[in-house]
């Protein structure tokens, strides 16, 4: 037996614990490839809310976010760290599930618009993040956006399948309500079949959570491996079902990173904003155009911390997908585009 001492020169911690790759999310979110798409997502969603409010005859407030009845007040502490597009997606989906007859047109339009914008920008950021993490290559903003635009059909397929799953179970639950309203016989039928109705509601909740989580991971699958729509969604859902603890830990780690680094970014930008207020205090603009342009840039400046949180979410979701794919399929983290090995290892 060889008893010669062996000295450890270097430990590749990313291979020992792939979850440590999530620590790269805040740095990756600071890159132009992630921050610009996230900022564009906020601005486009804000413009969409203004257009939607104008079409429905509501007060035009670009910062307004729908706030339907939620599970409890404790969710407010979680929602406040979510960027506005993610809040609108969750609130609109929850309202359609719980109260489908309460302003369904507005909720459906808001959900479709925000899901489309988040999907397109999420695929673009996932593409650049995967290239940076897997191959340590820099992919520009324009190639990432072009890649996302070419995969619009794939994204639409993934979104349609996820919505169809939830809508099917939702229809079963509302058939019970329609049956109850028919007559006394309907009430008797529903009361007898109540365990089946409760089981359908439970399946609806689980399916909705899995589809939403799987859809976010599907964005990373499209950006990383160029999967088609059905394959991307099935990967996202199967990875969560196969490794729920790992998925939950990655989600909690991403949420903590969003909260911590988002708070730091808000502190820095609020301090800088106070300096700007001191500079521009007492200045009377002679040109209205100059005043409007300055106000436009100030609004963009104020949205950068929120865009940074959204970029961390995109990057964290992409890294979560890479970690789950590594655990599920045993594929090395330096492989991308459907298993084509890159030039560099993590």
Helices and strands as residue ranges (DSSP letters): H 13-16, G 18-24, H 25-29, H 32-55, H 75-79, H 84-98, H 104-135, H 141-150, H 152-180, H 184-192, H 194-225, H 229-242, H 244-280, H 288-329, E 335-336, E 340-341
